[in-house]
Amino acid sequence: MERTAARGRTAPLTKPRMTRPRRILIVEDDDQNVAVLRNILEIMLGQRQVQVAHDGHEGIRMAYESPPDLILMDLSLPKLDGWQVTRSLRSNPRFSKTPILAVTAHAMKGDREKALAAGCSDYFAKPIEVDEFVRFMRPYLVSR
């Protein structure tokens, strides 16, 4: 497909890089946040392999049973918090390169740095604004 450029020339439309399917594990205890994240991932970003763990212990168990390509980690979880889950997963070489993205209400000064120091690959502060979250996620989903 082409579009008309200045002075009558044509230029090809740039095609956005497509997202590729990923196995994504959401570790989040709030059902409303889970619904928002799932809708964004599945409907807007075309991801079909999305699993959910509702507490830290379940997150670790599910990560070992079916290793994800990407983990979205809430840091305030019941039973075992996201900080501990992240450190636990990072202690195993199997998860050393798996992106673990903190998606959290911890938005005070220094929280981002603490999340990265705990082993998170990146950080997104709640509340989740859809367009901003889509932009945040795209680099982790683009075809290579």
C-alpha positions as CSV (number, residue, x, y, z in Angstrom):
1,M,0.0,0.0,0.0
2,E,1.3,3.5,-0.8
3,R,0.4,7.0,0.2
4,T,1.0,10.2,-1.7
5,A,4.0,12.2,-0.3
6,A,4.8,15.8,-1.0
7,R,5.3,16.8,-4.6
8,G,3.4,13.9,-6.0
9,R,5.8,11.2,-5.0
10,T,4.6,8.0,-3.3
11,A,6.1,6.5,-0.2
12,P,5.3,3.1,1.2
13,L,3.4,3.0,4.4
14,T,5.5,1.7,7.2
15,K,4.0,-1.5,8.7
16,P,4.2,-1.7,12.5
17,R,6.2,-4.6,13.8
18,M,3.8,-7.4,14.8
19,T,3.7,-8.8,18.2
20,R,4.5,-12.5,18.5
21,P,2.8,-14.9,20.8
22,R,4.4,-15.2,24.2
23,R,3.7,-17.3,27.3
24,I,2.8,-14.7,29.8
25,L,2.3,-15.2,33.5
26,I,0.4,-12.5,35.5
27,V,1.1,-12.7,39.2
28,E,-1.6,-10.5,40.7
29,D,-4.1,-10.9,43.5
30,D,-6.6,-8.2,42.5
31,D,-9.3,-9.6,40.2
32,Q,-10.0,-6.2,38.7
33,N,-6.4,-5.7,37.8
34,V,-6.2,-9.2,36.4
35,A,-9.2,-8.5,34.1
36,V,-7.6,-5.2,32.9
37,L,-4.3,-6.9,32.2
38,R,-5.8,-9.9,30.5
39,N,-8.0,-7.7,28.3
40,I,-5.0,-5.6,27.2
41,L,-2.8,-8.6,26.5
42,E,-5.4,-10.8,24.8
43,I,-7.6,-8.3,23.0
44,M,-5.3,-5.4,22.2
45,L,-2.0,-7.2,21.9
46,G,-3.2,-10.5,20.6
47,Q,-1.6,-12.7,23.3
48,R,-3.4,-16.0,23.8
49,Q,-1.2,-17.8,26.3
50,V,-1.9,-15.8,29.4
51,Q,-1.9,-17.5,32.8
52,V,-2.7,-16.0,36.2
53,A,-1.4,-16.7,39.7
54,H,-3.2,-15.1,42.6
55,D,-0.4,-15.2,45.1
56,G,3.4,-15.5,45.3
57,H,3.5,-19.2,46.0
58,E,1.2,-20.0,43.1
59,G,3.3,-17.7,40.9
60,I,6.5,-19.7,41.6
61,R,4.8,-23.0,41.2
62,M,3.3,-22.0,37.8
63,A,6.6,-20.5,36.6
64,Y,8.3,-23.8,37.2
65,E,5.5,-26.0,35.8
66,S,5.2,-24.0,32.6
67,P,8.1,-21.5,32.2
68,P,6.8,-18.2,30.8
69,D,8.5,-16.0,28.3
70,L,7.4,-12.9,30.3
71,I,6.1,-12.3,33.9
72,L,4.0,-9.4,35.1
73,M,4.6,-9.1,38.8
74,D,2.5,-7.3,41.4
75,L,4.8,-6.5,44.3
76,S,2.1,-6.6,47.0
77,L,0.9,-10.1,47.1
78,P,-0.6,-12.3,49.8
79,K,1.5,-15.2,51.3
80,L,4.7,-14.3,49.6
81,D,5.2,-10.8,48.1
82,G,6.4,-10.0,44.6
83,W,9.8,-8.8,45.9
84,Q,10.4,-12.3,47.3
85,V,9.0,-14.1,44.3
86,T,11.2,-12.1,42.0
87,R,14.3,-12.8,44.0
88,S,13.4,-16.5,44.3
89,L,12.9,-16.8,40.5
90,R,16.1,-14.9,39.7
91,S,18.1,-17.2,42.0
92,N,17.5,-20.0,39.4
93,P,19.5,-19.7,36.2
94,R,16.4,-21.0,34.3
95,F,14.8,-17.6,34.9
96,S,17.8,-15.4,34.6
97,K,16.8,-14.0,31.2
98,T,13.0,-14.1,31.6
99,P,11.7,-10.5,31.7
100,I,9.9,-9.9,35.0
101,L,8.0,-6.6,34.8
102,A,6.8,-5.0,38.1
103,V,3.2,-3.8,37.6
104,T,2.6,-2.3,41.0
105,A,1.0,0.4,43.1
106,H,4.4,1.0,44.8
107,A,4.9,4.4,43.2
108,M,6.8,6.3,45.8
109,K,10.2,7.8,45.1
110,G,12.8,4.9,45.1
111,D,10.3,2.1,44.5
112,R,11.3,1.7,40.8
113,E,15.0,1.4,41.9
114,K,14.0,-1.1,44.6
115,A,12.1,-3.2,42.1
116,L,15.0,-3.3,39.7
117,A,17.4,-4.1,42.5
118,A,15.1,-7.1,43.5
119,G,15.5,-8.4,40.0
120,C,12.7,-6.9,38.0
121,S,13.5,-6.0,34.4
122,D,11.3,-3.0,34.2
123,Y,8.6,-1.2,36.2
124,F,5.1,0.1,35.6
125,A,3.2,2.1,38.2
126,K,-0.5,1.5,38.7
127,P,-3.2,2.6,38.0
128,I,-3.0,1.1,34.6
129,E,-3.7,3.6,31.8
130,V,-4.4,1.5,28.8
131,D,-2.5,3.4,26.0
132,E,0.5,3.9,28.3
133,F,0.6,0.2,29.2
134,V,0.3,-0.9,25.6
135,R,3.3,1.3,24.8
136,F,5.2,-0.1,27.8
137,M,4.5,-3.7,26.7
138,R,5.2,-3.5,23.0
139,P,9.0,-3.7,23.2
140,Y,8.6,-7.0,25.1
141,L,6.3,-8.5,22.5
142,V,7.7,-7.4,19.1
143,S,8.9,-9.9,16.6
144,R,12.7,-10.2,16.3
